[in-house]
Amino acid sequence: MKRMTMTSGSAEHPPAPRVRTVACVSGVSLERGVPTEEIHDYIKEPSNLVWLDVQDPGPAELSMLMEEFGFHPVALDDVAKEQQRPKVDEYKGYLFAVTYCVAAGSDLKDIKTAEVDLFIGRNYVVTIHRGGIPALEDALGRWTRGGPMLREGVGFLVYTVMDALIDTYFPVIDAIEDEIEEIELELFGPFRGRGVQDLLKLKRTLVVLRRVLYPLRETFHVFLRPDRTHFSGAMLVYFQDLHSHILRIVDVLDMERDMTAGALEAYLTVVSNRLNETMKKLAVLTVAVAVLSAVFGAWGMNFAVIPLANAPWGFAIVLLGTFAIIGVLGLVAWQRGWM
């Protein structure tokens, strides 16, 4: 038996594994807390459906999955290594899907994603993840309240889980769009030095979200194939709707990435223009100081007898004359838009 190793969590204090099982018997009754050693008995009956959720799996849990479900060691190795590219691999009798959802970050510009791996059989779904995933709790509630849809079997369960995971992106992309618009409105207000940093962080967030969604857009076609015997024909329209949600999110991410790039370029342009205006004002101020220095420096040092030194209003005349020259220079600068 091949042993799997975990790569997440601390080596000294790894998170405690958590295994939950819910079984839908004959599309009618739900049984929670099914022991793992009895799972095989449930899935032997085609009319039953089992959802096994494994959080923070260790070697024992991965070995249990191999024994109870017969999962391929390559797929379980991908689960143990984490950080896989979103994909849907077909194995004999089941599908192995790697998906991601949005996990809470410290703020909007530090959004993190969480990997959720799914093993999808004819009458079972196994979800594996690190840490708590609120979207899966929401999916569990929606699935258990499915009513007649429970008779659709594994297709409805997969749709419910995938839909809950994809829904986590919508509040984030809406908040990012609002943040970009707010930064754009601030471009012509008082200078805020963190504007560029905020835009760069938003751009990085968009890249992360697009990296985990763009491959799923292509691989999701596996769920849309009419010959997919795991799902009933009635579920095709649901998966088509889910695929349209993914396409919409990817399109919005591309649009927001363009908005971010445009806002960043506009922000840098505004900063450059403000710098030019400041340099023009400093140039006018420099000329004024130079005039003062030239007049009073020359007047006081280059004459044996200082002109107008004995006149009652000599100093006032020189001072007013100097400021008159500065005033003329300021008027010229104002007319040319330098002030």
Stockholm file with secondary structure:
# STOCKHOLM 1.0

chainA/1-339         MKRMTMTSGSAEHPPAPRVRTVACVSGVSLERGVPTEEIHDYIKEPSNLVWLDVQDPGPAELSMLMEEFGFHPVALDDVAKEQQRPKVDEYKGYLFAVTYCVAAGSDLKDIKTAEVDLFIGRNYVVTIHRGGIPALEDALGRWTRGGPMLREGVGFLVYTVMDALIDTYFPVIDAIEDEIEEIELELFGPFRGRGVQDLLKLKRTLVVLRRVLYPLRETFHVFLRPDRTHFSGAMLVYFQDLHSHILRIVDVLDMERDMTAGALEAYLTVVSNRLNETMKKLAVLTVAVAVLSAVFGAWGMNFAVIPLANAPWGFAIVLLGTFAIIGVLGLVAWQRGWM
#=GR chainA/1-339 SS CCCCCCCSSCSSSCCCCEEEEEEEETTTEEEESCCGGGHHHHHTSTTCEEEEEEESCCHHHHHHHHHHHCCCHHHHHHHHHCCCCSEEEEETTEEEEEEEEEECCSSGGGCEEEEEEEEECSSEEEEEESSCCHHHHHHHHHHHTCGGGGGGTHHHHHHHHHHHHHHTHHHHHHHHHHHHHHHHHGGGSSCCTTHHHHHHHHHHHHHHHHHHHHHHHHHTHHHHCTTCTTSCGGGHHHHHHHHHHHHHHHHHHHHHHHHHHHHHHHHHHHHHHHHHHHHHHHHHHHHHHHHHHHHHHHHHHSCSSCTTSSSTTHHHHHHHHHHHHHHHHHHHHHHTTCC
#=GC SS_cons         CCCCCCCSSCSSSCCCCEEEEEEEETTTEEEESCCGGGHHHHHTSTTCEEEEEEESCCHHHHHHHHHHHCCCHHHHHHHHHCCCCSEEEEETTEEEEEEEEEECCSSGGGCEEEEEEEEECSSEEEEEESSCCHHHHHHHHHHHTCGGGGGGTHHHHHHHHHHHHHHTHHHHHHHHHHHHHHHHHGGGSSCCTTHHHHHHHHHHHHHHHHHHHHHHHHHTHHHHCTTCTTSCGGGHHHHHHHHHHHHHHHHHHHHHHHHHHHHHHHHHHHHHHHHHHHHHHHHHHHHHHHHHHHHHHHHHHSCSSCTTSSSTTHHHHHHHHHHHHHHHHHHHHHHTTCC
//
